[in-house]
Amino acid sequence: MSALWIAHIDVTDPDSYALYAQAAGPAIAAHGGVFLHRSGTYVQLEGNERKRNVVIRFPSLEAAVTCYESEAYQAALTHARGASVRDLVVVEEIA
């Protein structure tokens, strides 16, 4: 069953975060991740607003978690830490 990686982000250091984005893309693609939404138009209906919203489809929940835990993604994530405030969840899609 496929899964969605859903991130809500406030970028506090655009230069460092750009390094994260540059390195994270290939790590995500290597685990079958496909970007469905990346900082496009949105409407905040409830909860805490974050200016950047990202949705990525993975082949499975396990693939998404393996991506997150991978050496390549963790290396990319070092650039996002301290350069953003993030919430991230992975959910299985309903077939």
C-alpha positions in Angstrom: 0.0 0.0 0.0 1.4 3.4 -0.9 2.1 6.1 1.7 2.1 9.9 1.8 5.0 11.8 3.5 3.4 15.1 4.6 5.6 17.9 5.9 4.6 21.4 7.1 7.6 23.7 7.3 8.6 27.2 8.3 12.0 28.0 6.8 14.1 30.3 9.1 17.4 30.1 7.1 16.7 30.0 3.3 20.4 29.4 2.4 20.9 26.4 4.6 17.4 25.0 3.8 18.3 25.2 0.1 21.2 22.9 0.7 18.8 20.5 2.4 16.4 20.6 -0.5 19.2 20.0 -3.0 20.4 16.9 -1.2 17.0 15.6 -0.1 15.5 15.3 -3.6 17.9 12.5 -4.8 17.6 10.6 -1.5 13.8 10.7 -1.7 13.8 9.6 -5.4 16.2 6.8 -4.6 13.5 5.3 -2.3 10.7 5.7 -4.9 9.4 9.0 -3.6 7.5 11.2 -6.0 6.6 14.9 -5.1 2.9 15.6 -5.4 2.9 19.1 -3.8 5.8 21.4 -3.0 5.0 24.8 -1.7 2.2 25.6 -4.0 -1.1 27.3 -3.2 -2.9 26.2 -0.1 -5.6 27.2 2.3 -5.0 26.8 6.1 -8.3 25.7 7.6 -7.3 24.5 11.0 -4.2 24.2 13.2 -0.8 26.0 13.0 0.0 27.5 9.7 3.4 26.7 8.1 4.3 28.5 4.9 5.8 25.5 3.1 3.8 22.3 2.6 5.2 19.2 0.9 3.5 15.9 0.0 5.4 13.0 -1.4 4.0 9.6 -2.4 6.2 6.5 -1.6 5.5 2.9 -2.7 4.9 1.9 0.9 5.1 3.2 4.5 8.2 1.1 4.9 9.9 2.8 1.9 9.1 6.3 3.4 10.5 5.4 6.8 13.6 3.7 5.2 14.2 6.9 3.2 13.9 9.0 6.3 16.4 6.8 8.2 18.8 6.5 5.2 22.3 7.9 5.4 21.7 10.1 2.4 18.5 11.7 3.8 20.0 12.1 7.3 22.9 13.9 5.8 20.6 16.2 3.9 18.5 16.8 7.1 21.5 18.2 8.9 21.0 21.4 6.7 17.3 21.6 7.7 17.9 21.4 11.4 18.4 24.9 12.8 17.2 26.3 9.4 13.5 25.3 9.8 10.7 24.3 12.1 9.1 21.2 10.7 6.3 18.8 11.3 6.4 15.5 9.4 4.1 12.5 9.3 3.8 9.5 7.0 0.4 7.9 6.5 -0.7 4.9 4.4 -3.0 5.7 1.6 -6.5 4.1 1.6 -6.8 1.8 -1.4 
